[in-house]
Amino acid sequence: MNAIARPTSSLAVVALVFGILGWTFLPAIGAIVAVITGHMARAEIRRSGGQMEGDGMAVAGLVLGWLAIGLAIAGIAAFILFFGGIAAIAALSH
């Protein structure tokens, strides 16, 4: 049973690590790097013709990155709507 070990994409590992960092220590930078390297890793794995592993890690990094970006955008929108509403109420009450 001589199974040949396929190498794991370094970009997939980077995507997963930065996807996790995007939720912990580097929120903005980590999420963006996770998305970019996740897409690059998936392309690299597809081009390898089955000679490279790591698609699951790349997808996990992509999901974590896109979720962090989506929640950041939703948070900014909620902030603007909340304080915009308060400003509108204050302007109308005078």
Stockholm file with secondary structure:
# STOCKHOLM 1.0

chainA/1-94         MNAIARPTSSLAVVALVFGILGWTFLPAIGAIVAVITGHMARAEIRRSGGQMEGDGMAVAGLVLGWLAIGLAIAGIAAFILFFGGIAAIAALSH
#=GR chainA/1-94 SS CCCCCCCBCHHHHHHHHHHHHTTTTCHHHHHHHHHHHHHHHHHHHHHTTSSCBCHHHHHHHHHHHHHHHHHHHHHHHHHHHHHHHHHHHHHHHC
#=GC SS_cons        CCCCCCCBCHHHHHHHHHHHHTTTTCHHHHHHHHHHHHHHHHHHHHHTTSSCBCHHHHHHHHHHHHHHHHHHHHHHHHHHHHHHHHHHHHHHHC
//
